[in-house]
Amino acid sequence: MIPSLLEVFAEFLLLTDPFKGLPAMNRPADTILEASKQTNMALRLPLYYTRLGKPRPKPKIFEEAIQYGLGLLTAFASAADTNQIIVRLKDGERDAISMQPRLFGANWVRKHGISPANLWNNNTDPMPAPDPALPAEEQASELSTRGMLHMAGKVALAIQRMDPLTPADGTVTFVFNEEYPLFARAVFRPLAANQPQRQVALLRVET
């Protein structure tokens, strides 16, 4: 039997440095949900510290959150045969997100949301295995194509906001290696022509 995308995703997660210590779980979906929970918790302070009334986090907090995000995205990209995820930022917010190659033709833009329309909910998204006992609005968004696009957007924002001097407009390109050891790098390219591109994040690999 050919393993599902979620099964391969969960297997690759356990090969990444941030998630190699995840406990064994019966369902691949549970492994992915736990990794997503940990990633969202790590990203909470770097992304929302102003809203939470907290001081700006130290670089180490940003770095840890980015590592969690890169681990999750790398495992997903390896399972989905995706080489790149590209996030365009405008005014310091997500403006467009796409994958190369485009898994299920997925694309997200701020003005129109995700396309094609079948990716709006888990019952018609080809990525997850929907739970027939739950209505579409109660399906876990982390197990969806749109959930992974939005996760890429969150990680891109953490990368952009890690350095206060980073321009608010630009593109974060995540580049993945599909072979073991899993590898990822993120490159921020400012929109302004007079600003050089710079590599801003690498997924740590255990040696």
Sequence and secondary structure as in RCSB ss.txt:
>XXXX:A:sequence
MIPSLLEVFAEFLLLTDPFKGLPAMNRPADTILEASKQTNMALRLPLYYTRLGKPRPKPKIFEEAIQYGLGLLTA
FASAADTNQIIVRLKDGERDAISMQPRLFGANWVRKHGISPANLWNNNTDPMPAPDPALPAEEQASELSTRGMLH
MAGKVALAIQRMDPLTPADGTVTFVFNEEYPLFARAVFRPLAANQPQRQVALLRVET
>XXXX:A:secstr
    HHHHHHHHHTTSGGGTT    SSHHHHHHHHHHHHHHHHHHHHHTTTTT     HHHHHHHHHHHHHHHHH
HHHHHT  EEEEEEETTEEEEEEEES GGG EEETTTEEESGGGGSTTT SSS   TTS GGGS GGGSHHHHHH
HHHHHHHHHHHHSTTS SSEEEEEEEE SSS EEEEEEEESSTTS  EEEEE     
